[in-house]
Amino acid sequence: MSNPGFMQNKILIIAGMHRSGTSLTTQWLYRCGLNVGENLLGAGIGNDDGHYEDIDFYEAQKQILRNKNIEDSGFTETPVPALMIEEKEFLKNIISKKNQAAGEWGWKDPRTCLFLRDYEDLLPEAYYLIVFRDWKSTVSSLISRTYKIIYPTDDIVIKGLFKGYRKKLEVKRRIEELCKEKATNFLKIWILYNKEILKSMSRLSKDNYAVVNFGALLESDKNVFHKLTDHWNFGLQYISFKEIYKPKLISKEINTTQFIDKVLIAEAEKIETILHKKTTF
């Protein structure tokens, strides 16, 4: 059921899997002048410059997941059931407040991908900037972030000969253990999120969404900006993506392929191929 009261505002939903570059993309749009929330989630492990997530949507979506007995990180391998009436009302109230505060606004929280059908219903006129990142880089980034959470100081005390070399071996061993334990789960989550995105794209008008490969954003930022301003008429001022992109913050890629079933990899690569074909820029 559509909501005519929400149509006068111009709203951008920034959708993408965890560790897919949505924080950096949203930071860039914020610098260009997009209102992405008055109260934003701060820095954390793996996001030194902040997550740029609107606390209202962030907390609401975490609460909804908890209500449904799903991990509130949104790390799930199976689709989330449709929202209950009271849950939709909860989100509708947040949207109403945002609409009253600004004529143009948007938000980013990876968990949004789990509720896209509901947002299509709540916000039939919204625009979607879909950010995707290849599965290998995403899973690697999730492993790196998990390593930093488990070993925040990376404090490995090794004495005696060749301690530097033996320390590297210990880091490698730890990462391999994490890959054995987590890589398959992370890829299944990647698959679910991007399947939900593809389903949403199949329902939306092609005029209402654009797809950007995060890996190409350094070269395509002007095209993305012109899509938002010339086609969707958002009132933004161009800032080069290079001004906020910090290559040193991108973790070195970990090869997780050997730890994941080939059938699952084939499914991920099929999804990736489809996303590449649908890339707007």
N, C-alpha and C positions, 0 to 999 in steps of 0.2 A: 504494500500500500504506500503510495507516494505521499509526500508531505509538502503541499504548496507553500506553506509558510517559510520553508527553508530555501525557496528558489531564488530569492532576490540577492542572496549573497554569492560571492564567487569563492569556491572552496577547492583546495588542492589536497588530495590524499596521496602521500608519498609512500608507496608500498614496495616492500622487498624483504627477503629472507634476512635473518640475523647475519651479521658480518659480511653483508653484501655492499657496503658503502653507503647505506642510507643515512647514517649520521653525518658523514662528510658532505653528501649531497644536500642534506637539509641545512647544514651549517652554511654552505654556499648560498642557498636560496634565502636564508635569513640575512646574510650579508647583502644580498641583492634587494632586500626590503620586504620579504614575505613575512607576515605575522605567523609564526609557528608556535605561539603560546606565550603567555605572560610569565609562567613559572615552568622552567625547563630543567630536566634531569641533568645533573652535573657530571663531571668527569668520573671515570672509573677504570678498572683494569681493561686495557684494550681500547679505551676511548679517552685519551689524555686531554683532548680538547672539548670533551662533553658529548653527551648522546644526542642532544637537541630533540629530546622527546618531551612533548607536552605532558606535564605531571597529571593533568586531569584524565586524559585518555590512557596514559600509562597505568595509573592506579585503577581506573575503571575496568580496563581489559584484564588486568591481573586478578581483580576481584571476581569478575565473571568466570574466568578459568577456574579459580578456586571453588566457586559455587558448583561447577560441573565436575569437581574432583580431578582436574587436570593440572599438571605442574604449571605454576603461574609464570614461569619463564617463557611459556609457549613452546617448550621443547617437546613436541608431541609428534608421533608418527601417523596418527589417524585424525581424520577430519573432526572438527568441533561441532557438536549438535547446534542446531539453529537456536537463536536467542529466545528466551521466554518473554512474555509480554512485559513483565516488570523490568527485565534487563534492557529491553528496547527503550522503555520509558527512561531508564537511568541514563542511557546514551543520548536520548532525545533532549533531555534537560541540559546536558553538557553542550550539545550542539546549539541549543537556543541561546545559552549564555555567550558562546563564541560569536554567534551571529549578531547579538546585541552589541558586542564589544568592537567588532570590526566588519567592514564590508567585504574585505578580502582576507582570507586566512587559510591555513592548512595545518596538517600535523603529520608526524612520523612516529610510528611505533611498529616494529616488525610483527607484533601480535595482530595487528590490523589485518594481515593476510588471512588469518583464521576466521575473520568475520566479514569478508568482502561481500557476500550475498546480503547480509543484513544491512551493510552500509549502502549498498545499491538501492535498497528499499527506503532507508532513512534519508538518503541524499541522492535522489535520481538525477540531479543536475551537476553533481560534482565532477571534477576532472581528476584524472589519475596519472601520476608520474610513476611509472614502474621501473625500479632499478634492479637489474639482475647482475649476478657475478657468477662466473663459471664454477662448477661444483668443486673442482680440485682446489682452487684458491679459497673458497668458502670453508670447506672442511679443514683445510690446513690452518686457516685463521682461527677456527673454533678450537682446534687442538692446541695452538699456541696460546690462546687466551686461557684455556683450561689449565695448561701448564703453569701459567703465571699465577693463577688462583691457588693451585695446590702448593706451588713452590714460589711464594712471593719474593723471597730474597735470593733464590737460586743459590743458597748457601751450602756448598758441598765441601766439606773439610777432608782433604786428602793430603797425607804427609808422605815424605820419602821421595824416592826417585820418580821422575816422569809424572809428577803430580798434575801438571797441566794437561797432558795427554790422557791420563786416567780420569780427570774431571770431565773431559769431552766425552769419553766413553760412557760415563755415568749419566750425563745429560742425554746422550743418544739412547741409552737403555730405558730411561724414564719416558722419553718421547715414544719409543716403540711400544712400551706397555700401555701408554695412553691411546695410541693408535689401535692396538688390539682391542682395548676396552670400549673406545668411543667412536671410532671412525665410521663404522657401519650405521650406528644410531644417528650420527650427525648427517650422513648422506640421506638416510630415510627422511629426516626432518626437512632437508633441502628439497627433496622430491615432493613431499607433501605441500610445502609452501608454494613452490613454483607450479604445481598442479592446480592449486587454489587460484593462483594468479591467472593461469591460462583459462580456467573455467570462467572466471570473472570477465576476461577479455572477450570470450565467446558470447557473453550476454550483453556487454556494453556496446554503445555506438563507437565506431572507430574514431569519430571526431572527439571523443571524450577521454581518450587515453593515449599516452606516448610511452614507448619503451626505450630505455637507455642501458647500454652495457657499461657498467661502472668502469671497466678497464679502458673504455674509449672516451671517458668524460673529459679528460684533459684536452682532447682534440675536438670534441663535439659540444663543448659547453655553450658556445655562441648559438649553435643550432637549437639546443635545448631552451636557451633563454628566449630566442625568437619565437619558438613554439608557444611558450607561456605568455609572451607579451603581444605578438602579432596575431596569433590565432586564437588564443584564449583570453586575451585582453587583460592580463594581470598587470597592475601598475608597478613595475619593478625597474631598478637601475642596474645596468650591467656591471658586474665585478668579475674579473677573470678567475676561473676555478684554480688556476695556478697560484693565486694569492693565498689560498688556504690549504692546498695540497702539500703534505709533508712526506716525501718518500721514505724518510727515516722511520716513520711510524708504521709503515707497512711491514709486517713480519715476513721473514724469509720463508719461502714455501717448503712445506714438509710433504714428501711423497707418501701418500696414504694408500695408493692403488693396491699394493700387495696385501693389504689388510682387509680388503672389501671384496665381496663376491662379484664375479664378473657379470652375472645377470643383473645385479643391482646397478653396476656401473653402466651397463648398456641402456638401462631404463633412464638413468640420469642424463646420459649423452643424447638420447633421443629428445628429451625435454629441452636440453640445452640447444640442440639444433633448431627446434621449433621457435624458441625464444630469439635466437639469432636472426631467423627469417622474419620475425615480427618487429625487430629493432627498427625504431623510427629514424634514428640518426646515424 
